[in-house]
Amino acid sequence: MKVLIRTDASIRIGTGHVMRCLTLAGALTKSGHDVEFICRALPGHLCDLIAQRGYSVHRLPDTTLGHAHEANRLAGRWLGASIADDLHDTSRLLGRSSAGCDWLIVDHYWLDASWEEPMRKMTGNIMVIDDLADRIHCCDLLLDTGYFANASERYGHLVPFDCTTLLGPRYLLLRPEFLAARNLQATRDGRIRRIFVFFGGVDRTNETAKTLRALGSLKHHDLEIDVVVGQANPCMNELEYLATNQVNCRLHDNVQDMASLMLRADLAIGAGGTTTWERLYLGLPTLTIMVAGNQILQTESLERERCLENLGWYADVTPESIARKINQLVLDPEYLIAMSTRGLQLTSRTKGPDAVVARMEERSRVCA
C-alpha cells in the first residue's frame, strides 16, 4: 500500500501528532508498505526528524493569512494557512502520480469533513486519528485510542455509517521499545527512589521548570531525577541552570529510548498528552498536569479509574502543590502500587500499531 500522512507539529500544536504518526509509519513500513508525510513547515516543525527516520516529507509553506473571516483566522493559527488553502496544497500533491495513495491518514485537530470529502476522489481510503470527537469526519477508518466510558457513542453521529471505528487502548500507537519493555517491568513496591519528568516535545507553559523548583524544595535529597526535554523546548537555558543546582538530577535531550528511563522510575510527573499511555502501559504512577484543553476529558476519565493523580489545570498548579503531593505519596506506597496496577490492567489488551495496520490491510483487500 502507498500511504500518505497529513499531520503537523509546531510550538503551538506540540509534537504529539507527528510522534504517534511516526509510530504508525514504522509499523506500516515493517509490513512492507510505502509511507510519505505531508507537513506544513510551521515554527517548531519536525520535518527534519521525519526525514531522519527515512520518510519523504512534502513540506507545505507557512503562509500569512489575509482572510477576514474569523474561522479562517483561527484555523490559520494552527494550520499556517486557511482550510481552503490547505485543501488546495494537499490536493495538488495527491494529484501528482508519484504521490497518489491507497490511504490518506489525517491527524490534525483543524481538519474535518470539509477537507476530507474532496480528498475522496484522490485516494483509495481515508483514515482519521482523533481524540476530541468534536467535528464531523468523512472517512473510512477512525482511530481514537483514548479511554472513555461512552467510547462507542462518541462518534456515532460524526462519521459515515460504514466507517470502521477503532476505539480504546487496545489500539495504542506505542513504539516497539515500549511494547518490549513491558516484559521487563518488575513489580513496583511503592517506594519513590527515582522520578521521571517529561512534559512533551515543546512544554509551551514551562511546567518542567515549575516541577524542578518543586523537587528542589524537597527534603528527600536521596531522590534520583531524570528530566527529558524535547528538542523544540524554548527554555533550555533555564532548565539547564535548574538541573545543575538540583542534587542527583540529569537532564536528557534527544532521547532514543524513553522506555528505559520509565522502567527505572518509581514516579512520573508530566502532562496529560500522548505520553500518558506510555506511562500507563509500563505501570508508572504519575502526577499529571493538564496543559491543553484536549487533555481534560481524558485525564479526568483516567483519574476516575484511579490510574493517575490529577494535579489539575497548569495555571492552578504551583511548585508548592507539586511538592506537597510528592510528600504525601512518599508516605503512601500502597496507593502508588494500586495506581500502577490499574494502569497495567487498563492496557492489558493493547495490541499496538500492528493491530491498526492489520485493519487497514483488511479494508484495502475488501475494497480491492
SERO-4910 file (N, C-alpha, C, O; in steps of 0.05 Angstrom, whole numbers):
BEGIN
 pado doro    nc1    nc2    nc3   cac1   cac2   cac3    cc1    cc2    cc3    oc1    oc2    oc3
  Met    A     17    -24      0      0      0      0     18     25      0     39     25     12
  Lys    A      8     45    -13     21     72    -12      5     89      7    -19     92      4
  Val    A     18     99     28      5    114     49     17    142     51     41    145     53
  Leu    A     -1    162     51      7    190     57     -5    198     84    -28    193     89
  Ile    A     11    212    100      2    221    126      3    251    127     24    264    123
  Arg    A    -20    263    132    -22    293    134    -24    299    164    -44    295    177
  Thr    A     -2    311    175     -2    319    203     18    341    206     34    347    189
  Asp    A     18    354    229     36    377    235     46    375    263     34    363    281
  Ala    A     69    388    267     79    395    294     87    424    293     95    435    273
  Ser    A     85    437    316     94    465    319     96    472    348     88    456    365
  Ile    A    106    496    353    108    505    381     80    507    393     76    502    416
  Arg    A     60    515    377     33    518    386     19    490    388      6    485    408
  Ile    A     22    474    368      9    448    367     22    427    386      8    411    397
  Gly    A     48    429    389     63    408    402     73    387    383     70    390    358
  Thr    A     84    365    393     96    345    376     81    318    376     89    300    361
  Gly    A     60    316    392     47    290    396     35    278    371     37    254    367
  His    A     23    295    354     10    284    330     31    271    311     27    249    301
  Val    A     54    285    307     74    274    290     87    249    302     92    230    288
  Met    A     92    249    328    105    227    341     88    201    339     98    180    334
  Arg    A     61    204    343     45    179    341     42    171    312     40    147    307
  Cys    A     43    190    294     42    182    265     68    168    257     68    150    240
  Leu    A     90    177    268    115    163    263    115    134    273    126    116    260
  Thr    A    102    130    296     99    103    306     83     86    287     91     63    281
  Leu    A     61     96    277     44     82    258     60     77    232     58     56    220
  Ala    A     74     98    224     90     95    199    110     73    201    115     58    182
  Gly    A    122     70    225    142     49    229    129     21    226    141      3    214
  Ala    A    105     18    237     91     -8    235     83    -13    206     85    -36    196
  Leu    A     75      8    191     68      4    163     92     -4    147     91    -21    130
  Thr    A    114     10    152    139      4    137    148    -25    143    157    -39    125
  Lys    A    146    -33    168    154    -60    175    138    -81    160    147   -103    155
  Ser    A    113    -74    154     95    -92    139     98    -90    109     83   -102     94
  Gly    A    117    -74    100    123    -72     72    109    -50     57    109    -50     32
  His    A     97    -32     71     82    -10     57     99     15     55    118     19     70
  Asp    A     93     31     35    108     56     29     94     80     42     70     84     38
  Val    A    109     95     58     97    117     74    111    143     67    136    144     67
  Glu    A     95    164     63    106    191     60     89    210     77     66    204     84
  Phe    A    101    233     85     88    252    102     82    278     86     97    286     68
  Ile    A     61    291     94     55    319     85     53    336    110     35    332    126
  Cys    A     71    355    113     71    372    137     76    401    129     90    407    110
  Arg    A     63    419    143     68    447    139     92    456    156     94    448    179
  Ala    A    109    472    145    134    480    158    128    503    178    137    525    174
  Leu    A    114    497    199    108    516    220    131    519    239    149    502    239
  Pro    A    133    541    254    154    543    274    153    520    293    133    515    306
  Gly    A    176    506    296    177    482    313    169    457    299    163    437    313
  His    A    168    457    272    160    433    257    181    410    262    203    415    272
  Leu    A    172    386    255    190    363    258    197    350    231    202    326    229
  Cys    A    196    366    210    201    355    183    229    342    182    232    321    169
  Asp    A    249    354    194    276    343    193    277    316    208    291    298    198
  Leu    A    264    314    230    263    289    245    250    267    228    260    244    228
  Ile    A    228    274    215    214    254    198    233    244    176    234    221    171
  Ala    A    247    263    164    266    256    143    289    238    154    298    220    141
  Gln    A    298    245    178    319    229    191    310    200    196    326    181    196
  Arg    A    284    197    200    273    170    204    269    154    178    261    131    177
  Gly    A    276    168    155    276    154    130    252    158    113    248    144     93
  Tyr    A    234    177    119    210    182    104    212    207     87    224    227     96
  Ser    A    200    206     64    198    230     47    178    249     60    157    241     70
  Val    A    185    275     60    167    295     72    161    316     51    179    329     41
  His    A    135    319     45    126    341     27    120    365     45    101    364     61
  Arg    A    136    386     43    133    409     61    115    430     49    120    440     27
  Leu    A     95    437     63     77    459     55     86    485     69     96    484     91
  Pro    A     84    507     56     94    532     67     76    543     89     52    539     89
  Asp    A     88    556    108     73    571    129     66    598    117     83    615    113
  Thr    A     40    602    110     32    626     96     19    647    114      8    639    135
  Thr    A     20    672    107      7    693    122    -21    696    112    -26    699     88
  Leu    A    -40    695    131    -68    696    124    -77    725    121    -71    742    137
  Gly    A    -93    729    100   -105    755     96   -135    754     97   -149    772     90
  His    A   -145    731    107   -174    726    107   -188    742    129   -177    744    151
  Ala    A   -211    753    123   -225    768    143   -242    751    160   -249    758    183
  His    A   -250    727    150   -268    710    165   -255    699    190   -232    689    188
  Glu    A   -268    701    213   -256    692    238   -248    663    238   -227    656    249
  Ala    A   -264    646    226   -258    617    225   -231    612    211   -215    596    219
  Asn    A   -226    628    189   -201    625    175   -178    634    192   -156    622    192
  Arg    A   -182    657    206   -160    667    223   -153    647    245   -130    642    251
  Leu    A   -174    635    257   -169    617    279   -156    591    268   -136    582    281
  Ala    A   -165    581    246   -152    557    235   -124    563    227   -106    546    230
  Gly    A   -119    587    216    -92    594    207    -71    594    229    -48    589    224
  Arg    A    -80    600    253    -61    599    276    -49    572    279    -26    568    288
  Trp    A    -65    551    273    -56    524    277    -47    511    251    -28    495    251
  Leu    A    -59    518    228    -52    506    203    -30    521    188    -17    509    171
  Gly    A    -27    546    194     -8    562    178    -19    569    151     -5    578    133
  Ala    A    -45    565    147    -60    570    122    -89    569    129    -97    559    149
  Ser    A   -106    579    111   -134    574    114   -140    545    107   -124    532     95
  Ile    A   -163    535    116   -170    507    110   -172    503     79   -164    483     69
  Ala    A   -183    524     65   -185    521     36   -157    520     23   -153    504      4
  Asp    A   -139    536     33   -112    535     21    -98    509     28    -83    498     11
  Asp    A   -102    498     52    -90    473     59   -101    450     41    -87    433     33
  Leu    A   -127    452     36   -140    433     18   -128    434    -10   -122    414    -22
  His    A   -124    458    -19   -112    462    -46    -84    451    -47    -77    437    -66
  Asp    A    -68    458    -27    -40    449    -27    -38    419    -26    -22    407    -40
  Thr    A    -54    406     -8    -52    377     -5    -64    363    -30    -53    343    -38
  Ser    A    -86    374    -41    -97    362    -65    -77    362    -88    -76    343   -104
  Arg    A    -62    384    -90    -43    385   -112    -22    364   -109    -13    352   -129
  Leu    A    -13    358    -85      6    337    -80     -6    309    -87      7    293   -100
  Leu    A    -30    305    -78    -43    279    -84    -49    275   -113    -50    253   -123
  Gly    A    -52    298   -127    -58    296   -156    -34    287   -173    -38    279   -196
  Arg    A    -10    289   -162     13    280   -176     14    250   -175      8    238   -155
  Ser    A     21    238   -197     21    208   -199     40    196   -178     34    175   -167
  Ser    A     63    209   -173     82    198   -154     72    200   -125     82    186   -108
  Ala    A     53    217   -120     43    220    -93     15    208    -89      4    210    -67
  Gly    A      3    196   -110    -22    183   -107    -21    161    -86      1    149    -82
  Cys    A    -43    155    -72    -40    137    -50    -65    119    -47    -87    125    -56
  Asp    A    -60     97    -33    -82     78    -25    -96     88      0   -120     84      4
  Trp    A    -80    100     18    -91    111     43    -80    139     48    -56    144     45
  Leu    A    -98    156     56    -91    182     66    -98    183     96   -121    180    103
  Ile    A    -78    186    113    -82    187    142    -81    216    150    -62    231    143
  Val    A   -101    225    165   -103    253    174   -103    254    204   -120    242    217
  Asp    A    -84    268    215    -82    271    244    -78    301    250    -56    311    252
  His    A   -101    316    252    -99    345    255   -126    355    266   -147    349    255
  Tyr    A   -125    369    288   -150    379    301   -165    399    284   -189    404    289
  Trp    A   -152    411    264   -165    432    249   -174    423    221   -180    440    204
  Leu    A   -174    397    217   -183    386    191   -207    368    197   -207    352    216
  Asp    A   -228    371    180   -253    356    185   -265    347    158   -250    347    138
  Ala    A   -291    341    157   -304    331    133   -302    351    110   -301    343     87
  Ser    A   -302    377    116   -300    397     94   -274    394     79   -272    402     56
  Trp    A   -253    384     92   -227    379     80   -225    351     69   -213    346     48
  Glu    A   -236    332     84   -233    304     77   -249    295     53   -240    280     36
  Glu    A   -274    305     51   -292    296     30   -280    301      2   -282    284    -15
  Pro    A   -269    325     -4   -258    330    -30   -234    312    -36   -227    308    -60
  Met    A   -222    301    -16   -198    283    -20   -206    255    -29   -190    240    -39
  Arg    A   -232    248    -26   -240    221    -32   -234    212    -60   -226    189    -65
  Lys    A   -237    230    -79   -232    222   -107   -203    219   -113   -196    210   -135
  Met    A   -185    225    -94   -157    225   -100   -142    203    -84   -118    200    -87
  Thr    A   -157    187    -68   -144    167    -52   -163    143    -48   -187    146    -50
  Gly    A   -152    120    -44   -168     96    -41   -185     97    -15   -209     92    -16
  Asn    A   -172    104      7   -185    105     33   -174    128     50   -152    137     45
  Ile    A   -191    138     68   -182    159     87   -185    148    115   -205    137    123
  Met    A   -164    152    130   -164    146    159   -159    171    175   -142    187    168
  Val    A   -175    174    196   -172    197    214   -163    188    241   -174    169    252
  Ile    A   -144    201    252   -135    197    280   -146    221    296   -139    244    290
  Asp    A   -162    216    316   -174    237    331   -177    228    360   -176    205    367
  Asp    A   -182    247    378   -189    241    406   -208    262    418   -214    261    441
  Leu    A   -217    280    401   -234    302    411   -264    295    407   -281    303    423
  Ala    A   -271    282    385   -299    276    378   -315    301    378   -337    302    390
  Asp    A   -305    322    365   -319    348    366   -326    359    338   -334    382    335
  Arg    A   -322    342    317   -328    352    290   -334    328    272   -327    305    278
  Ile    A   -348    333    250   -356    313    231   -332    304    213   -317    321    204
  His    A   -330    278    209   -309    268    191   -321    253    168   -343    241    170
  Cys    A   -307    253    146   -314    237    122   -291    218    117   -272    224    103
  Cys    A   -293    194    130   -270    176    129   -280    147    129   -303    141    134
  Asp    A   -262    129    122   -267    100    121   -259     86    147   -270     66    155
  Leu    A   -240     98    161   -230     86    186   -224    109    205   -211    129    198
  Leu    A   -232    106    230   -226    127    250   -213    113    274   -223     93    284
  Leu    A   -191    124    283   -176    114    306   -177    134    329   -168    157    326
  Asp    A   -186    125    352   -185    141    377   -177    122    399   -193    105    407
  Thr    A   -152    124    408   -142    105    428   -148    112    457   -139     99    475
  Gly    A   -163    134    461   -169    143    488   -188    124    503   -200    106    491
  Tyr    A   -189    129    529   -207    113    546   -230    131    556   -226    150    570
  Phe    A   -254    124    547   -278    139    554   -300    120    560   -303     99    546
  Ala    A   -316    126    580   -338    108    588   -358    105    565   -370     84    561
  Asn    A   -362    127    549   -382    126    527   -368    124    500   -377    136    480
  Ala    A   -345    110    499   -329    109    475   -345    101    450   -341    113    429
  Ser    A   -362     82    452   -377     72    429   -398     92    418   -407     90    396
  Glu    A   -405    112    435   -425    132    427   -413    158    417   -427    173    403
  Arg    A   -388    163    422   -376    189    417   -376    197    388   -380    221    381
  Tyr    A   -373    178    370   -371    184    342   -395    175    326   -395    176    301
  Gly    A   -416    167    339   -439    156    326   -451    174    305   -459    165    283
  His    A   -452    200    310   -463    219    291   -442    236    277   -449    255    263
  Leu    A   -416    228    280   -395    244    269   -380    231    245   -364    243    232
  Val    A   -386    205    240   -373    191    218   -394    177    201   -416    172    210
  Pro    A   -388    170    176   -407    156    159   -415    129    172   -400    118    187
  Phe    A   -438    119    164   -449     95    177   -431     70    171   -430     52    187
  Asp    A   -417     71    149   -400     48    142   -370     52    150   -353     37    141
  Cys    A   -365     72    166   -338     77    176   -331     57    197   -347     52    215
  Thr    A   -307     45    196   -297     27    217   -284     44    238   -267     61    232
  Thr    A   -292     40    263   -281     56    286   -263     37    303   -273     16    312
  Leu    A   -239     45    307   -220     31    324   -218     48    350   -205     69    349
  Leu    A   -229     38    371   -232     55    395   -219     41    419   -221     17    423
  Gly    A   -205     58    436   -196     48    461   -166     41    461   -153     40    440
  Pro    A   -156     35    485   -127     29    489   -117      5    474    -93      1    472
  Arg    A   -135    -13    465   -126    -36    450   -109    -28    426    -92    -43    418
  Tyr    A   -115     -5    415   -102      4    390    -80     26    395    -74     41    377
  Leu    A    -70     27    419    -50     47    426    -27     47    406    -16     25    399
  Leu    A    -18     70    397      4     72    379     30     74    395     43     95    397
  Leu    A     38     52    407     62     50    424     85     42    407     83     24    390
  Arg    A    108     55    411    132     48    397    142     20    406    136     11    428
  Pro    A    157      6    389    166    -21    395    181    -23    421    178    -43    435
  Glu    A    196     -3    429    211     -5    454    193     -6    478    200    -18    499
  Phe    A    170      6    476    151      5    499    137    -23    499    133    -34    521
  Leu    A    130    -33    476    118    -59    475    137    -81    486    128    -99    500
  Ala    A    163    -78    481    182    -97    491    188    -92    521    192   -111    535
  Ala    A    188    -67    529    195    -60    557    175    -71    577    183    -77    600
  Arg    A    150    -75    569    130    -85    588    139   -112    599    133   -118    623
  Asn    A    151   -128    583    160   -155    591    183   -153    611    189   -173    625
  Leu    A    196   -130    612    219   -126    631    211   -113    657    228   -109    674
  Gln    A    185   -105    659    176    -89    681    175   -106    707    162   -127    708
  Ala    A    190    -97    727    190   -110    753    166   -100    769    156    -78    764
  Thr    A    156   -115    787    133   -107    804    142    -83    821    162    -84    835
  Arg    A    126    -62    820    133    -38    835    126    -41    864    105    -53    871
  Asp    A    143    -31    882    138    -35    911    127    -10    925    123    -10    949
  Gly    A    122     12    909    110     36    920    130     55    933    122     77    941
  Arg    A    155     48    934    175     67    944    184     86    922    186     78    899
  Ile    A    189    111    929    198    131    910    227    136    913    236    149    933
  Arg    A    243    125    895    272    130    895    281    146    871    301    159    872
  Arg    A    265    143    849    273    156    824    248    168    811    228    155    809
  Ile    A    251    193    802    228    208    790    235    215    761    257    224    755
  Phe    A    215    211    743    217    216    715    200    240    708    176    240    714
  Val    A    212    261    695    197    285    688    198    289    658    219    290    646
  Phe    A    174    292    646    173    298    617    146    311    611    125    300    618
  Phe    A    147    334    598    123    349    591    121    353    561    111    374    552
  Gly    A    129    334    545    125    335    517    148    349    502    167    359    515
  Gly    A    146    349    476    168    359    460    171    389    460    193    399    453
  Val    A    151    404    469    152    433    469    151    444    497    167    461    505
  Asp    A    131    436    513    126    446    540    123    477    539    139    491    552
  Arg    A    103    486    525     99    514    520     94    530    545    101    554    547
  Thr    A     83    517    566     77    531    591    100    528    612     97    537    634
  Asn    A    121    515    604    145    511    621    139    498    647    147    507    669
  Glu    A    124    476    646    118    460    670    143    446    681    145    439    704
  Thr    A    163    441    663    187    428    672    202    445    692    211    434    713
  Ala    A    204    471    687    217    489    707    202    489    733    214    489    755
  Lys    A    176    490    731    159    490    755    164    465    772    166    466    796
  Thr    A    165    443    758    170    417    772    198    416    784    200    405    806
  Leu    A    218    426    770    245    425    781    247    443    806    261    436    825
  Arg    A    232    465    807    232    481    831    218    466    854    227    468    877
  Ala    A    198    451    847    184    435    868    203    414    879    205    410    903
  Leu    A    217    400    861    235    379    870    259    391    886    268    378    905
  Gly    A    267    415    879    289    428    894    281    435    922    299    439    939
  Ser    A    255    437    928    246    445    954    243    421    973    238    424    997
  Leu    A    245    396    962    240    373    978    264    367    997    286    375    992
  Lys    A    258    354   1018    278    346   1038    290    319   1031    309    310   1044
  His    A    279    305   1011    288    278   1004    312    280    985    308    278    961
  His    A    335    285    996    358    290    979    370    265    966    389    267    950
  Asp    A    359    242    973    369    217    961    354    210    935    360    189    923
  Leu    A    335    226    927    320    221    903    337    224    878    352    243    876
  Glu    A    334    206    859    346    208    832    325    220    814    302    212    815
  Ile    A    333    239    797    314    252    779    324    252    751    346    260    745
  Asp    A    307    243    733    312    243    704    292    262    691    268    259    693
  Val    A    303    283    678    286    303    664    291    301    634    313    305    625
  Val    A    270    295    619    272    294    590    261    319    578    239    328    585
  Val    A    276    331    560    269    357    547    267    353    517    286    342    505
  Gly    A    245    361    505    242    358    476    260    378    461    268    398    472
  Gln    A    265    371    436    284    388    420    272    415    414    287    433    407
  Ala    A    245    418    416    233    444    410    228    461    435    216    482    433
  Asn    A    238    452    458    234    467    483    249    494    482    273    494    477
  Pro    A    235    516    486    247    542    483    262    552    509    273    574    509
  Cys    A    261    536    530    272    545    556    295    528    565    300    525    589
  Met    A    311    518    547    333    500    553    353    513    573    362    499    591
  Asn    A    360    538    569    380    550    587    370    551    616    386    545    634
  Glu    A    345    558    620    334    558    647    334    530    659    340    527    682
  Leu    A    327    511    643    325    483    653    353    472    660    356    458    679
  Glu    A    373    479    643    400    470    649    409    482    676    422    468    692
  Tyr    A    403    507    681    410    520    706    397    506    730    410    500    750
  Leu    A    371    502    728    356    489    750    366    461    755    369    452    778
  Ala    A    372    446    733    381    418    737    409    417    749    414    400    766
  Thr    A    426    436    742    453    437    753    452    442    783    469    432    797
  Asn    A    433    457    792    431    464    820    413    445    836    406    450    859
  Gln    A    405    422    823    388    402    836    405    377    840    417    367    822
  Val    A    406    367    865    421    344    871    411    319    856    387    315    854
  Asn    A    429    303    845    423    278    832    402    282    809    385    265    805
  Cys    A    405    303    794    387    309    772    402    307    745    423    319    742
  Arg    A    391    293    727    402    290    700    382    301    679    359    294    679
  Leu    A    393    317    661    376    329    640    382    314    614    406    312    606
  His    A    361    303    601    365    287    577    351    301    554    328    310    556
  Asp    A    365    303    531    351    312    507    358    292    485    377    276    487
  Asn    A    342    293    463    346    275    441    346    246    451    363    230    443
  Val    A    327    239    468    326    212    480    316    192    459    295    196    446
  Gln    A    331    170    456    324    150    437    308    127    449    293    113    435
  Asp    A    311    123    475    297    101    488    284    111    514    294    106    536
  Met    A    262    124    511    247    134    534    238    112    552    236    116    576
  Ala    A    232     89    541    221     67    557    240     59    579    232     52    601
  Ser    A    266     59    573    286     50    594    286     69    617    289     61    640
  Leu    A    282     95    612    281    115    634    256    110    651    257    112    675
  Met    A    234    105    637    209    100    652    210     74    668    199     73    690
  Leu    A    224     54    658    226     29    673    241     33    699    234     20    719
  Arg    A    261     51    699    277     55    723    263     73    743    271     74    767
  Ala    A    242     87    735    229    107    752    208     94    770    197     73    763
  Asp    A    203    107    792    182     99    811    158    118    810    136    110    818
  Leu    A    162    142    800    141    162    797    147    180    774    170    187    769
  Ala    A    127    187    759    130    206    736    114    231    742     94    231    756
  Ile    A    123    253    731    109    279    732    108    289    703    129    293    691
  Gly    A     84    293    692     82    300    664     55    310    657     37    313    673
  Ala    A     52    317    631     28    328    620      8    305    614     15    281    615
  Gly    A    -16    313    606    -37    294    600    -39    287    571    -61    282    561
  Gly    A    -17    287    556    -18    282    528    -13    253    521    -20    235    536
  Thr    A      0    248    498      3    221    488     21    204    506     19    179    506
  Thr    A     40    217    520     58    201    537     43    189    561     54    170    573
  Thr    A     19    198    566      3    186    587      1    156    583      4    140    603
  Trp    A     -3    147    559     -7    119    553     18    103    555     18     79    562
  Glu    A     41    115    549     66    101    553     71     96    582     81     74    590
  Arg    A     65    115    599     68    112    628     49     90    639     57     73    654
  Leu    A     24     91    630      5     71    639     13     43    631     10     24    646
  Tyr    A     22     41    606     30     15    595     52      2    611     54    -22    613
  Leu    A     70     19    623     92      9    639     86     10    669    103      5    685
  Gly    A     61     16    676     53     16    704     67     37    720     73     32    744
  Leu    A     73     60    708     88     80    722     69    101    734     56    116    720
  Pro    A     66    101    761     49    121    774     56    149    766     80    156    763
  Thr    A     36    166    762     41    193    751     25    215    764      2    212    771
  Leu    A     39    237    768     26    263    775     22    277    748     41    284    735
  Thr    A     -3    282    741     -9    294    715    -18    323    718    -34    329    735
  Ile    A     -7    340    701    -15    368    699    -27    372    671    -13    367    651
  Met    A    -51    382    670    -64    386    644    -55    413    632    -58    434    645
  Val    A    -44    412    608    -33    437    596    -47    445    571    -40    465    559
  Ala    A    -67    430    562    -82    436    538   -111    427    541   -116    407    556
  Gly    A   -129    441    528   -158    434    532   -165    406    523   -183    394    535
  Asn    A   -151    395    503   -157    368    494   -148    346    514   -154    323    509
  Gln    A   -134    354    535   -125    334    555   -145    331    578   -142    312    594
  Ile    A   -164    349    580   -181    350    604   -198    325    607   -197    311    627
  Leu    A   -215    319    587   -233    297    589   -219    270    594   -227    254    610
  Gln    A   -197    266    579   -182    241    582   -170    238    609   -171    217    622
  Thr    A   -157    260    619   -144    259    645   -164    254    667   -160    239    685
  Glu    A   -187    268    665   -208    264    686   -220    236    685   -226    225    706
  Ser    A   -222    225    661   -232    197    658   -213    178    671   -221    159    685
  Leu    A   -187    181    666   -167    163    678   -164    168    708   -158    149    723
  Glu    A   -169    192    717   -169    198    746   -191    182    760   -187    171    782
  Arg    A   -215    181    747   -237    166    759   -231    137    761   -241    123    779
  Glu    A   -214    127    743   -206     99    744   -182     94    762   -172     72    765
  Arg    A   -173    115    776   -151    114    795   -125    105    781   -108     90    793
  Cys    A   -121    113    756    -97    106    741    -75    127    743    -52    121    737
  Leu    A    -82    150    752    -63    172    755    -73    192    776    -96    191    785
  Glu    A    -56    209    784    -63    231    803    -64    257    787    -44    266    776
  Asn    A    -87    269    786    -91    293    770    -87    318    788   -102    323    806
  Leu    A    -65    333    782    -59    357    797    -76    381    787    -77    401    801
  Gly    A    -89    379    764   -106    400    754    -95    415    731    -75    407    718
  Trp    A   -108    438    725   -100    455    703    -74    469    710    -70    478    732
  Tyr    A    -56    472    690    -29    481    695    -28    508    709    -11    513    726
  Ala    A    -46    526    702    -46    553    714    -52    553    744    -45    571    759
  Asp    A    -64    531    753    -71    528    781    -51    512    797    -53    510    822
  Val    A    -32    501    783    -12    484    797     13    500    803     23    515    786
  Thr    A     23    497    827     47    512    836     69    493    844     63    469    849
  Pro    A     94    502    846    115    485    856    108    474    884    114    452    891
  Glu    A     94    491    900     87    482    927     67    459    926     69    440    942
  Ser    A     47    461    908     27    439    907     39    413    896     31    392    904
  Ile    A     58    416    878     72    392    868     88    379    891     86    355    895
  Ala    A    103    395    905    120    385    927    102    372    949    109    351    960
  Arg    A     80    385    955     62    374    975     51    347    968     50    329    984
  Lys    A     44    343    942     33    318    934     55    296    934     50    273    942
  Ile    A     80    303    926    101    283    927    106    274    956    110    250    961
  Asn    A    106    293    974    110    286   1002     88    267   1012     93    249   1028
  Gln    A     64    271   1003     42    254   1011     46    225   1000     41    205   1013
  Leu    A     54    224    975     58    198    962     81    182    974     80    157    975
  Val    A    101    196    983    124    182    996    114    166   1020    125    145   1026
  Leu    A     93    176   1033     82    163   1057     60    143   1050     48    131   1068
  Asp    A     54    139   1024     31    122   1017     39    103    995     28    105    973
  Pro    A     57     84   1000     65     65    979     43     48    968     43     40    945
  Glu    A     24     41    985      2     24    976    -15     38    954    -24     25    936
  Tyr    A    -18     64    957    -33     79    936    -18     78    910    -30     76    889
  Leu    A      9     81    911     25     80    886     24     53    873     23     51    849
  Ile    A     24     32    889     22      5    878     -5      1    864     -6    -10    843
  Ala    A    -26     11    877    -53      9    865    -54     24    839    -67     15    820
  Met    A    -42     48    838    -43     64    814    -28     49    791    -37     49    768
  Ser    A     -5     38    798     10     22    778     -6     -1    768     -7     -6    743
  Thr    A    -19    -16    785    -35    -39    778    -58    -32    759    -64    -46    740
  Arg    A    -71     -9    765    -94     -1    749    -85      6    721    -99      0    701
  Gly    A    -62     19    718    -51     26    692    -45      1    676    -51      0    652
  Leu    A    -33    -19    688    -27    -44    675    -52    -58    666    -53    -70    645
  Gln    A    -72    -58    684    -97    -71    677   -111    -58    654   -122    -72    636
  Leu    A   -111    -32    653   -125    -17    632   -113    -22    605   -127    -21    585
  Thr    A    -87    -27    604    -73    -30    579    -66    -60    573    -50    -66    556
  Ser    A    -78    -78    588    -71   -106    586    -78   -118    559    -66   -138    550
  Arg    A    -98   -107    544   -106   -117    518    -94   -102    495   -102   -106    472
  Thr    A    -75    -85    500    -63    -69    479    -48    -86    459    -31   -103    467
  Lys    A    -54    -82    434    -41    -97    412    -20    -80    398     -4    -90    383
  Gly    A    -22    -54    402     -3    -36    389    -10    -29    360    -31    -36    351
  Pro    A      8    -15    346      2     -5    319     -1    -27    299    -14    -23    278
  Asp    A      9    -51    304      6    -73    284    -24    -80    281    -32    -88    259
  Ala    A    -39    -77    302    -68    -82    301    -82    -62    282   -101    -69    268
  Val    A    -72    -37    282    -84    -17    265    -76    -23    236    -93    -20    218
  Val    A    -51    -30    231    -42    -37    204    -58    -60    193    -66    -60    170
  Ala    A    -64    -80    210    -79   -103    201   -107    -95    192   -117   -106    172
  Arg    A   -120    -76    206   -147    -67    198   -146    -51    172   -164    -53    156
  Met    A   -124    -36    169   -121    -21    143   -118    -40    120   -130    -37     99
  Glu    A   -102    -61    124    -97    -81    103   -123    -96     97   -129   -101     74
  Glu    A   -138   -102    117   -164   -116    114   -183    -99     98   -196   -109     79
  Arg    A   -184    -73    104   -202    -55     90   -194    -53     60   -211    -52     43
  Ser    A   -168    -52     56   -158    -49     28   -165    -74     12   -172    -72    -12
  Arg    A   -163    -98     24   -170   -122     10   -199   -123      3   -207   -131    -19
  Val    A   -216   -114     21   -245   -115     17   -252    -96     -6   -270   -102    -22
  Cys    A   -239    -73     -7   -245    -53    -27   -232    -58    -54   -239    -45    -74
  Ala    A   -213    -77    -55   -198    -81    -80   -216    -94   -101   -207    -99   -123
***
